[in-house]
Amino acid sequence: MGLRKPCNANATCTNTDGNYTCTCPKGYEGDGRKDGTDCRPIVLGQYNNKIISIALGVSICLLVLFVGTSWVYWGLKKRKLVKLKEKWFKQNGGLMLQQRLHNCTGSMDTTKIYSVEELKKATDNYDNSKILGQGGYGTVYKGVLPNNKVVAIKKSKISDQSQIEQFINEVIVLTQINHRNVVKLLGCCLETEVPLLVYEFISNGTLYDYIHDASRSSLLSWDKRLKIATETAGALAYLHCEASMPIIRRDVKTANILLDDNHTAKISDFGASRLIPLDQAHLTTLVQGTHGYLDPEYYRTSHLTEKSDVYSFGVVLAELLTGKKVICFLRPESERNLATYFVSMVENDRLLEILDDHIYDGSNAEELKKVADVVKRSLSVKGDDRPTMKEVAMELDGLRIKER
């Protein structure tokens, strides 16, 4: 005979077909049967411990899943970044650079390889406010390295693979140079979409800016201009005669001559320069340079020689003496090209008429005429009629010594 009341008094009895079920009320646990585990009040601590245990178990599982997923994600991202850096290194001529540096005296001993992150941080992620200048070969940013050293970072403008050779050439050329009047290359970074070069920072901008800015040109007295001319000539003579392999600068112009706080000249931007094998007097190249500074003989023959730099430097000297732009279509046709106009005025004994007002004081006429004669000879149409850069440097240096 079955129990009349099989469920505990606190339990709810539910009849089913040929059976029954007992359900304990909320706050109790057990099967609710008198002949079973009955209904017992749930101890709150035990209940909470169960909830905590379940929650903790779920949390640990989720944490493990998150950490594992993150590890896989960052691992894949890091591998992708490494592969991307390797791709950029090859694309930017890293292998070519290593090979060519291996064949050059000095190699990379004095050239540091900077990380992408280091240069990004130095320029505030290449913020526009950090731009120092822009040219045909790239954009130059001012940067501050972790050691507080201020540098100039050149982000090369490479639109196709043919320009990689130009970039590699600049690195190779600069590793061969050690001269106080040439901007020093500190290092490079090839693991970016476009290659980066790191130079010493020169604070006062370009000679072009000084000559053609009315508020700054007055700061360049004749003494300072002669000093700048002598230093630039000395640096070019060094490149031609004393570097481990002769270097033709090829694009000598006032925009590529920087000035520091003491108005010391520093030649910069060697993207167009060329190393000349010791057994060759010239190179046959695609004509490159800036209109107004370009050697007419080089333009006509494609033969690049040291005398091509002499011609361009002659134009720079004419610019220093007159304060005029090398090409100006606002001037009469006979005066548009400064080089030909200057030579014409000197030959007609009219030098004093075209001199910059800031340099002629009435007492230095003879000295100015001697410098003008150097300009005239440097601008000879035939390269053989021009002096060498060493001769030009010696003449200018001699004038500075007399001046003192």
Order of alpha helices (4+ residues) and beta strands (2+ residues): beta-beta-beta-beta-alpha-alpha-beta-alpha-beta-beta-beta-alpha-beta-beta-alpha-alpha-alpha-beta-beta-beta-beta-beta-alpha-beta-alpha-alpha-alpha-alpha-alpha
